[in-house]
Amino acid sequence: MQRSQLLDLVARLQEGDSTALEPFIEATQQAAYKLALSHLHDPQLSQDAVQDAYLSVYQNIGKLRDVNAFRTWFFRIITNCCRDLARKRKPEANLEAVAEQAAPASSPEDKLSVRQAFEALGEQDRTILTLREVCQCSYEEMATSLEVPVGTIKSRLAKARQRFLKVFMGGKS
């Protein structure tokens, strides 16, 4: 779905149009789930976090002042819901869950290597790579969502990519 169509759905939700909720969820569900999974590493907890996030969005959409800042606001809500769930429960990392979100690879062995390399990264690296590579967030959106300057985002992203490549290539023989 194009950005303008998504922003139209958000505007309709702000106006109280409940018929916009289903297409809104369909348009954002995959990115929301991937972000939650990068935080929680558990499919069920991730689904719970996404459901909590949608409830929060629906209840608070009227508080969103600038529709153009929606993606950042939405990703911040998801991140906060994940943190809340992580505090309540101590989930174990689920490599297979991360595997489903791994970058496309040509063979099962390559897919496994990508999954293992991603899993070996710290939470900050996984989050920043997910926001940029999976959710396609701009540097500005990432900075707002993570509450750090754009320069910090660029630096962290470059370092996360380097660490990923080092882990990934280190596992290759």
N, C-alpha and C positions, 0 to 999 in steps of 0.2 A: 504494500500500500504506500502511496506517495505521501510525503510529509504534509502537503496541503490537505489531503483527505483525512489524515489522522487529526490534524489540528481542527478540522471542521467537526469531527466527532467529539473532540474535547470541548469545543465551544457549545455544541448541542447538549452535552452532559452538564455543562455549567448552567445552561438555561433550563435544566430539569427534564430534558427529553430522555426518558428511560429506554426508548427504542434504539438509542445510540450505544447502549452498554454492550450488547452482544457483538456488534461489529468491532467495537473498540477492543474488547477482550480478544477476539480472533486476530486482530491486527497486531497486538502487542504481546500475546501469550508466549510465543516462542522466545523472544528476546528476554522477557521477564524470567522465564524458567531457566534459561541458560545462565543469566546473571545469578539467580538464586543458587543454582547448582554449583557454580564456581565458588560460592561462599560456603555452602553447607555440605557438599559431596554426598548428599543423600537424596534420592528421588522423592521420597515421601515428604521429608522435611521441606524440600524445595517447593513442592506443590503446596504445602501448607503456608509457606512464606508468601508465595504468589497469591494465594487466596486472601491472606491477611492484607497484602498490599492492595489488591483490587477493592476490598472492603474499605480500606483507608482512603483510597482515591475517590471512591464513590461518595463517602461521607464528607470529604474535605475538598472536593473539586471546586467548590465555590470560593475557597480561600486562595486559589491559584490566581495571581494578579495578571501575569503575562502568559497568554496561551503559548507563545513562542518558546517559553522556557519549560514547556511541559515535560519533554524527555528527561531533562536534568532532574526536575522535581519528582518524576515517576521513578527514576533509577535510585534516587535518594531514599524514597519510601521503601523500595524493595530491599535496599541495603540495610535500612533500619529494621525492617521486619526480620531479615535474616539474623541480624545481631541479637534481636530479642529472642528468637527461637534458639539460637546457639547458647545464649545465657541460660535458658530454661532447661535445655537438654544438652548432653554431651555426645553429639553424633560421632560415629566412627567414619573415617574416610571410606568411600565406596568407589574403588577404581573403576568398576563397570559403569557406574553412573557417569563418571567423567569421560569414559570411553565413548559414550553415545554423543558427546559434544565435541570430540576431538576433530581436528582439521582433517579434511578428506586426504586419504593416503592411498597409494596404489596397491598395497598388499596388507594382509592381516598383520604381518610382522611389523610393518611400518606404522600401522594404526596403533598397535600395542606400544611401540616405542614412543609415539607422540603422547599417548595417554600417560605413560610412565614418566616422561619428561615433564609434562604439565603438572602431574601430581607431586613431583619432587620439588616444585617451586613453592615459595611461601605464599601465604594468603594475599598479601599485597600485590605480588607479581601476577598471580592468577586473576585477581580482580581487575587490574589495569589492562591486562591482555584481553580479558573477556569484554570489557567495555569498549575497547578500541577495535578488536578484530572480529568479535562475534556480534556485538550490539551496534557497531559502526558509529560510535559516539565521536563527536569532534573533541579537540583538545579542550575547548571552552566548556563543553558539556561535562567532560570528565572532571575538569578542575572544580566546577561548581558542585558536582555530585560528591566528590571526595573532599571538598572544602580545602583545597590547596591551590597555589598559584599555577598558571599554565606552564611556566618554566619548570616547575617541579614535576608536572605531569609528563612533559617531554623527556626529562631526565629519567624519571622512573620507568617510563615505557622503553626507552633505549636500553636501560640496564636490565629490565625484565626480558626483553628480546635476547640480549646477550646471554643471560643466565639460561634461558630456555635452550638456545642453540648449543651452549656449552654442555648442558645435561644431555640433550638429544644426540649430539655428535659424539659425546663421550661414551654413550651406550652402543654406538655403531662400531663394528669391527671391519 
